[in-house]
């Protein structure tokens, strides 16, 4: 509760982070629009923010963008949720079981360093252009932040807490539920923020190759048609989704761990 004698924060002070972020975005688009007054850009290669905004509204009104986003949402959901479940389990086991960590860490590092995006056409050949193929690409790109962050979280758990649970007769299950998982959760949230961006890249890459629908296919199609205002409008939609998902994760982090997040 706020102290009765403490001065109340103004609206600007309470929402300064959001307002500063919006100001930066507005200044960016204003500079982009103003650049066309100085430099004679070729409209075949770049579009103006006002034309992009108009195309964005038109695509929303026609329902085309919402339909494409709905098509892309299903493989995104399957791939991201699967990556979270598998990555968290594998990361916790690698962090808790030292020998398992030593055995799998080089393999995970090799896969993480491999340009998996370049293997997307091969995945599409084996699994098709439907939900399964795109979900596998998303899973492959977004699983590693969960693995490495969960592993780091387990290794950062205070050994004193583990010893206390063991001295009180706690089982292995008690260690996982009462010590390891709560200690790892902040690291998992941080990994999720990284994985969201990689998953969005995965859905776009998966739909660039031989797809017939989805937001990635729309971007590629409008680019081939030189409809740059609509192409950038679709890219803008992906950017907005990325911001919403990232801020949603940050909100969940602040709600779950208020003592870990600074003002």
N, C-alpha and C positions, 0 to 999 in steps of 0.2 A: 504493500500500500504506500502511496505517496505521502510524505510528511506534510501535515497541514501548514507548517510554517515555511516549507520550501517553495521557492518561486516556480510557477507553472511554466513549462516550455511553450514557446510559440509554435505555430504551425510549421514555420520554416525550420525550426530546430528539430521538431519531431520527424519531419519527412525530408531532411536535408539530403540523405543518400539517394532517395528516389528522384528528388528534384534535380540534383546535380547530374544524375544519369540521364534524365530527360533533356536537360540543357545541353549536355554533350552530344546527344543524338540530334537535336534540333540544329545545333551549330554545324554538325557534320553535313546534314542535308542542305542547310543554307549555303555552306561553302560549295557543295556540289552544284547546286542550282546557279550560284553566282559565277562559277567557273565557265559556264556556257556564255556569259556575257563578255568574257575576256578571250577565251580560246575557242576557235572555230572547230569544235569536235565533229567528227564524222558520225552522223546519226545511225549509220550501219553498224557501228561498233560500241556505242554507248548511248544511253537515254537519259532524259532529264527526270529529276525526282517528281515533278508535277505530273508528267506523263505516266510514270510508274505508279503513282498514287491513284490516278484515274483508272489505269488498267487493273490495279488491285481491286478497286471498288467494283468494276465491271465483272471481273471474274467471280467475285463473291456473289454479286447479284444474279449472275447467270447460273450459279451453282456448280460451275466447272471446277473451281478450286476446291470447294468443299468435297466434291466427289473424289477428286484426286487424292486429297488428304485422307479421306476415309479409306481408300484403297491402300494407301501406304501405312495407315495406322495399325492394321492387323499384323503384318510381318514385323513392324517395329515393336509392338507389344510382345509378341512371341519371342523374338530374338533378345530383347532387353531383359525381360523377366527371366528367361532361361539363363542368360549370362550372369544375372545377379545371383540366382540360386546356385548354379554350378561354381561360379567364381568365389562366392563367400565360403562354400563348403571346402573347396580345394585349398583356398588360401588359409583357412583356419587349420586344416590338417597339416599343411606345409609348415605353418608357424609353430604348431604345437608338437608335432612329431619331427624331431630334428633330422633323423635319417631320411624321412620322406622329403623334407625340405631340400636336403643336400642332393637327393636323387632327381627331383623334379625341377629345381630352380634353373639349372642350365637349359633344360628343354623348354621351359616357359620363356626364358630370356630369348632363345633362338626364335621361337614362334612370334614373340612380341616384336623382335627386330625385323622379322620377315615382312616384306611389303605385301600384306595379305590382299590389298586392293588389286594388285596385279593378278591375283589368282581368281578374281571374281568371274571372269569368263569361263574358267574351268568349273567353278561351282555351278554356274548357270547351266553348263552342258550336262552335268551329272544330275542336278536336282530340278532343272527347269526354271522358267521365269515366274512361276507362281509364288505362293506364300512361303513354301518351304525353302526354296533357293534364296530368296531375299532374307528370310529369317536367319539362315545359316551364316550369311555374310555379316549381318548385324551382330550375331552372337560372336563370331570370330573377332570382330573389331572391338567389341565392348566388354568381353569377359576378362581381359587382362588387368584393367584397372581395379576390378573387384578382387582378383587373385592377389596382386601385389599389395594392395592396401590392407586387405584382411590379414595377410601374412605379417606385414609390418605392425599391424595393431596387436596381434597375438604376442609378438616379440617385445612390444612395449608395455605389456601388462606387468603390473608390479608383482614381483616374485613373493613379496611379503604376504600379499593377499592369498596367493596360491598356497603358501605354507600354512597360513591360518586355517584355511578350509580343510587342508589335509590333517592338520593337528587336531581338528575337531571331529575327525572321522568322516569327512565328506567324501563322497564317491567321485568317480571320474565325471559322471553326469552333472553332479553339483558344481564341479569346476567349470564345466562348459556353460551351464545355465547362469550361475551366480557371479562368475568372475570373468571368463574369457569373452563371452558374447557381449555383455555390457561394456567391457573395455574396448572391444573391437568396433562397436557401432559408430563412433565418430569417424573412424578411418573408412568405414564402409560408405558413410554419407559423402565423404570427400571423394572417394572413388566413383561414386554414382555421378557426381557432377562432371567428372572427366568422361565417364562412359557415355553420358547423354550425347555429348558432341560427337564422339566416335560412332555411336549408333545412328545418328542422323546422317553422317557421312556414308555409313553402310547402306542405308535405305536409298540414298541418291545413287550410289555406285551400282547397287543391284538393279535399279530401274533404268540406268543408262544403257544397259546391255539387253537388247532384244525384248524389252518390255513393251506392252501395248497400253498401259494405264498407270496411274500413280503420279505423284508430284515430281519425281525424278524424270519420268518420261515426258511430262509436260514441259519441264525446263529444257530438255534436249530437243523436243519438237519445236518449241518457240524459237530456240536458238538456230535451228536449221532453217526456219522460215524468216529469220532476221526480224522477228517480232520482239525486239529487245525490251520494250516496255512491259510486255506480259512475262517475258523470261525473268526480268528483274523483280517483277511482282511476286512470282512464285518463289524466288530466292528470298525475298523479303518475308514471305510467309514462313519459310523455314527458320529464318533468323528470329522471328517473333516467337515461334514455338520453342526454339532453343532457350530464349530468355525466360519464357514462362516456366519451362521445366526446371531450369537452373535456379530461378528464384523460388520455385516451389520447394526444391530440395533444401535451399538455404533457409526457408521459413521452417521446414520440418526440423532442420538442425537447431535453429534457435529455440524452437518450442521444446525439443527433447533435451538439449544440452545448453540451457541459458547461461551457465557458468563458464562455458568454453568460448562463447562468442562475445567479442568486444563491441563497444558502442560504435 
